[in-house]
Amino acid sequence: MGEGGTDRRAERLARKIEASKNKQPAKSKAKEKAQAKEQERREAIFNAFSNFYEQEYGHERWQTLIEALKKPVRHCIMVNKYSNTDDFKTRLPTLPELEPLSSFVSIPCFGIANYNANTTEEQRFPPPQKDGTGITDYYILDAGSVLATEALDIQPDDRVLDLCAAPGGKSVSILQRLGEYGSLTVNELSPDRRRRLRQVLDGYLPPKDERINVMGKDGTKWYSEPEQYDKVLLDAPCSSERHLLHDEKEFEQWSPKRTVHNAERQLKLLKAAVHSVTVGGLVVYGTCSISSAENDKVVSKMIRKGKIPVEVVKKSWPIGERTKYGWIILPDMTDGWGPLYFSILRRTGVSKNEERDDEDDE
Ligand SMILES: C[S@@+](CC[C@H](N)C(=O)[O-])C[C@H]1O[C@@H](n2cnc3c(N)ncnc32)[C@H](O)[C@@H]1O
């Protein structure tokens, strides 16, 4: 091949290089555009979220609340009475400096002393450990969750139902209050989460504890066992806004419609919870949502529309704020605890007629 051939090949190569050079910026421009669009979409969701809650809390309160919600979730440790607490005491020097939360919960729980927003990851609690007999020594959870179980006023011999129980923090808290003749039925719809729940209960209780019964029912339709329990905890699935703010992917799923959908499901669950409790017994309805649509408004609908009569039990607690039908713990007012809403309802009678409470669910 002569020189002409070499030139043509060189020209072709040069053209290819030039074309690829031109293509490169076009590609990254498209990427940049897509990224900008994505950013805009996220900002739109955040603005809608912020406007929604600003309307509910007012501008000033919302500014402090959102800042508090963005901070890392605060936890306490709840000591497990079924473990060897002497073994736990030997761990104390290796734990961060602890302060008892006895001013607002009656079972042994501890927070980090002098907790503030600058408390670092290293200062937080190390994972729980097994004692000499294989039982886990403590559970890490929000102190608001412990307070919600405090509100159930559990007596040692109570028959208790935890209608939406996984992963099981509140079940473990209920068990700290039950005696040997009490019983706890834990229910969880999701098989994966139910598996996790069983693991938790196995880890925190001595083997073959006959007081426990694990169920996998859809709590919105649980109408087979009327008046079976003295106390029912309904820790309902909810918008869980603080959690969303710490998870970009999940945050994108937020919409006001979701709140409406959650509220419908919550009311169905609450009707079933009230159906399961004895006349005179208590239901604690709780969520970790900051939306009144998922909190007081669900309770209000239960009172107005439910066929089974209930009354609100009004109580005050050392942390948190009163709402129309219950109590809410919000992190801007409680050194970082919450959010946790709960309302205590006492069943006051039998069905107003023979129909079941789910029959007019639209
Ligand atoms: C807020 S979480 C419960 C947290 C739990 N109480 C604790 O303290 O560890 C709500 C749970 O309800 C479950 N759930 C959702 N819909 C349900 C239904 N229809 N019946 C029963 N459980 C349901 C969810 O899978 C989720 O595990």
PDBQT file of the ligand as one rigid body, heavy atoms in Angstrom, charges set to zero:
ROOT
HETATM    1  C1  LIG A 401     -44.634   1.192  63.172  1.00  0.00    +0.000 C 
HETATM    2  S1  LIG A 401     -44.267  -0.433  62.749  1.00  0.00    +0.000 S 
HETATM    3  C2  LIG A 401     -44.345  -1.256  64.305  1.00  0.00    +0.000 C 
HETATM    4  C3  LIG A 401     -43.119  -1.057  65.145  1.00  0.00    +0.000 C 
HETATM    5  C4  LIG A 401     -43.127  -1.943  66.384  1.00  0.00    +0.000 C 
HETATM    6  N1  LIG A 401     -44.313  -1.709  67.182  1.00  0.00    +0.000 N 
HETATM    7  C5  LIG A 401     -41.916  -1.738  67.265  1.00  0.00    +0.000 C 
HETATM    8  O1  LIG A 401     -41.983  -0.965  68.233  1.00  0.00    +0.000 OA
HETATM    9  O2  LIG A 401     -40.864  -2.345  66.983  1.00  0.00    +0.000 OA
HETATM   10  C6  LIG A 401     -45.751  -0.967  61.997  1.00  0.00    +0.000 C 
HETATM   11  C7  LIG A 401     -45.731  -2.432  61.584  1.00  0.00    +0.000 C 
HETATM   12  O3  LIG A 401     -47.040  -2.772  61.134  1.00  0.00    +0.000 OA
HETATM   13  C8  LIG A 401     -46.925  -3.726  60.104  1.00  0.00    +0.000 C 
HETATM   14  N2  LIG A 401     -48.216  -3.719  59.357  1.00  0.00    +0.000 N 
HETATM   15  C9  LIG A 401     -48.573  -2.946  58.305  1.00  0.00    +0.000 A 
HETATM   16  N3  LIG A 401     -49.831  -3.209  57.934  1.00  0.00    +0.000 NA
HETATM   17  C10 LIG A 401     -50.286  -4.172  58.762  1.00  0.00    +0.000 A 
HETATM   18  C11 LIG A 401     -51.512  -4.861  58.884  1.00  0.00    +0.000 A 
HETATM   19  N4  LIG A 401     -52.540  -4.610  58.045  1.00  0.00    +0.000 N 
HETATM   20  N5  LIG A 401     -51.647  -5.794  59.856  1.00  0.00    +0.000 NA
HETATM   21  C12 LIG A 401     -50.620  -6.060  60.695  1.00  0.00    +0.000 A 
HETATM   22  N6  LIG A 401     -49.422  -5.437  60.627  1.00  0.00    +0.000 NA
HETATM   23  C13 LIG A 401     -49.255  -4.510  59.681  1.00  0.00    +0.000 A 
HETATM   24  C14 LIG A 401     -45.723  -3.245  59.318  1.00  0.00    +0.000 C 
HETATM   25  O4  LIG A 401     -45.188  -4.303  58.534  1.00  0.00    +0.000 OA
HETATM   26  C15 LIG A 401     -44.804  -2.766  60.436  1.00  0.00    +0.000 C 
HETATM   27  O5  LIG A 401     -43.941  -3.796  60.825  1.00  0.00    +0.000 OA
ENDROOT
TORSDOF 0
